[in-house]
Amino acid sequence: MICQPSSSKPMNENRPVLVVSPPRSGSSLTASILQSSGLFGGETKEGDRWNARGYFENLEITELVVEYLKSNDTSSLGKRYHPENLSATCPGFGPNVVGIMKAQGLNTGQRWFYKNTKIPLCWQVWNRAFPEAQWVIVQREREQIIRSLLRAPFMNAYDSRDDWNRFLDTYDRLLSQIRLSCSTHTINIDDIFENREGPIERMLEYVSRGYLKEAKMQVDRRLWHAQA
């Protein structure tokens, strides 16, 4: 069960960095930068031809997120379930997430991050569980996102440009809600390659004073083009 009685959490446990975006926007690269700067991500999904360095997405926490979304998918839409005002409560969501991170090696006082493109679909449950979270919103030019969505075989909820445009419209509205309700920082993934230092420095300044040299090493243009 994902819902259990809630409990208090120390400061850093209650202050994750949540990386959010539509799919194929550069959130994996962004998460890799955060991990290289010292944030803990736990046991994450390995890379493949689409994300060569890895997805930096905690598999066990993703199971909780998917279970939560499925439990509220009253119309059985599956991959097409993209709620805009999902507000169903789950009091034990936060403690369960923290418990997973601790079991995977999170140290006392250590900052942690979670990246998943499904977070915007259930952002209210995350905001209630972690009201002090820092949200990093990843942006990318829409046409590039659509081309990548149409090419990636695992992105099969839709198969037309019009459907994906409506899908991205939903994400735009959800990310606007997050900006109004949460502490956010927006990074444009394309800017990283125009000015490697500036966008990364500003993001790490927002999150913490991380290790900028190691973070920059995650930026590999060849890998980015392979993912696009």
C-alpha angles and dihedrals in degrees: 000000000000096000118074134145111294125240137191120272133203116255101265092043087057094046110065126160109242116201111205137176143120114286118280093025102115101269092135091056090046091050091049089055091051092049092050089052091060106272117135119239102171123211106351139185114276124240130264137174090296097050106020098186095042140272096263088215118138105237098204095049089047088058088058091049093049092047091051092050093045091051089057098041094104093167094050093236094152112188089007092061103112107156119194100193105029106157104158109143128233109178097192097048095102097047090048092052092048090046090056092050092049092049089052093053110279108161125219110275094010119136117234138193138205125198125193133140088219093065093088089057090061101022093136094063089050092048092050092047095044109023091165094052121129113229121210110197115201118209131192133172107277098231090055090051092050093049090051093046091052092050101044108089094208091058093079104137088103135014104194134077092232093054092049090049090055089046090054091047087059091052091049090056093046093049089049089055090050091051091052095048107031143045104266143177121193123212124186107216093211091057089063089069095044093051114009096190106042103058094039093047092051093048093049090045088056094047101032140303094283131174102286097186093056091044093054090054089067091067107093115162092201092057092045092056089048089056097044 
